[in-house]
Amino acid sequence: MAQVTVPAGGSGNDYLNTVTTAVPFLRIAPDARGGSMGDVGIATSPDAASIFWNNAKNAFLEDNSGLAITYTPWLSNLVNDIFLAYVNGFWKIDDLSTISGSLRYFSLGNITFTDQNGQVLQDFRPNEFAIDAGYARKLSDNFSVGLTLKYIFSNLASGQFVNGIPIKPANGVAADISLFYTTEFEMGDKDAFLNAGMNIANIGNKVTYTSSAERDYIPSNLGVGVSLGVHFDDYNKLALAVDFNKLLVPTPDTTDINPANGIFDYKELGPISGAFSSFNDAPNGFSEELNEITIGTGLEYWYNNQFAVRGGYFFEDPTKGGRQFFTLGLGLRYNVFGLDFSYLIPSSNQQNPLDNTLRFTLSFDFEALADQQKDDQ
């Protein structure tokens, strides 16, 4: 994403200071349910994709095991060969503990590298992936914690050179720490529930694609969310969810540079010190820090736990990237199988490369499959 930085004190459209990171695919909503609710999932009811949004939710899963597969054509308004594939699953060890895992694979299509004379140097298919393994445990009837470890691989231009320096794949390791709280209560004469969650995601090493001393931050992120749901009767229920997210990455400030190595000061901080500094380092002060918080909100309606209708809205400040869009989606559950679909609707007259993004998730309930097999016998 392009970055333009102007001196502190700029305002309106003359101040664009986007926080950028390496491997941004780690923050793409990978499943159709979350993608149809405005990229919300920190405090929604647990499902197979909880390892991405908030792994602590997995401790409250009702099923003993499950698997889901998601396919997302990416930037389809611009190209037709970029996609995100996502496979995730879980298995309950006992009533208190759940283990989970996922694989995210991001293909950036085909690229032909040429020299300054237009001669073809190499045909290449850049790709990135992340492998996650998670553990969640209940600490009480209402509260759980989760830990996720992940390996990250990014291969964008291996075999090419920048100023005579060879480009190589970037590797990294990271962790997520998450919390989840849920409670049930009466709202008038209706059964209701309230969920709250927090996920500190992608706490890990900085990465580089060369042997340069300058390394890039990965998208460490603090997310908090709440969800309120009401059961109107045995067949109808509705839930509203809101998520707030902030990258734990220093805000770019191109006014301070280390003369010894030519690296900007904000890039020399370590991952942990950079995360703490991200709360008070914006050149324009507290107002700019607030602009770095994205907001997602979503609604989900279920009929008889078999048919769902979803909608949502996502907002990012124009000075921090300007992603703003509505989302819609549907969900179906039938015996062993589940199917979820999401669609991203543009929210402005300006063309957005994310417009018309589709996600498709196919899920499998192994417990229902086992029960069905018993019935057949």
VENWOHU-V115922 format. One record per residue. PSI is psi as a letter, one per 30 degrees, with the letter a starting at -180 (none if undefined). Layout:
((PSI) (PSI))
This chain:
((k) (k) (k) (k) (k) (l) (l) (k) (f) (l) (l) (b) (f) (g) (j) (j) (i) (k) (j) (l) (l) (l) (h) (f) (f) (f) (g) (k) (j) (f) (l) (e) (e) (e) (f) (f) (h) (h) (h) (k) (g) (e) (g) (l) (k) (k) (a) (f) (g) (f) (f) (e) (e) (j) (f) (f) (f) (f) (f) (g) (k) (e) (l) (f) (l) (l) (k) (k) (k) (k) (k) (j) (k) (k) (h) (f) (f) (e) (l) (g) (g) (k) (l) (k) (k) (k) (k) (l) (l) (l) (k) (k) (e) (a) (f) (f) (k) (k) (l) (l) (l) (l) (k) (k) (k) (j) (k) (g) (a) (k) (k) (j) (k) (l) (a) (f) (g) (g) (k) (k) (e) (k) (k) (l) (j) (k) (l) (l) (l) (k) (k) (k) (k) (l) (k) (k) (k) (k) (f) (a) (f) (f) (k) (l) (l) (k) (k) (k) (k) (l) (k) (k) (k) (j) (j) (f) (h) (k) (f) (l) (k) (j) (h) (f) (k) (k) (k) (l) (k) (k) (k) (l) (k) (l) (l) (k) (k) (l) (k) (k) (k) (k) (l) (k) (l) (k) (j) (b) (g) (k) (k) (l) (l) (k) (k) (k) (l) (k) (j) (j) (l) (h) (j) (a) (l) (l) (l) (l) (g) (a) (g) (l) (f) (k) (l) (k) (k) (l) (i) (k) (k) (k) (k) (k) (l) (l) (k) (k) (l) (k) (j) (e) (a) (f) (f) (k) (l) (k) (k) (k) (k) (k) (k) (k) (k) (k) (k) (i) (k) (k) (k) (k) (j) (g) (f) (k) (k) (j) (f) (e) (f) (g) (k) (k) (e) (f) (f) (f) (k) (l) (e) (e) (e) (e) (e) (e) (f) (f) (f) (h) (g) (k) (e) (g) (a) (e) (e) (e) (e) (e) (f) (f) (k) (l) (k) (k) (k) (l) (k) (k) (k) (k) (j) (g) (g) (f) (k) (k) (k) (l) (l) (l) (k) (k) (k) (k) (k) (f) (f) (g) (e) (g) (k) (k) (l) (l) (l) (l) (l) (l) (k) (k) (k) (j) (c) (f) (l) (k) (k) (k) (k) (l) (k) (k) (k) (k) (g) (l) (f) (k) (k) (k) (f) (f) (k) (g) (k) (k) (k) (k) (k) (k) (l) (k) (j) (e) (e) (e) (e) (e) (e) (e) (e) (e) (e) (f) (none))
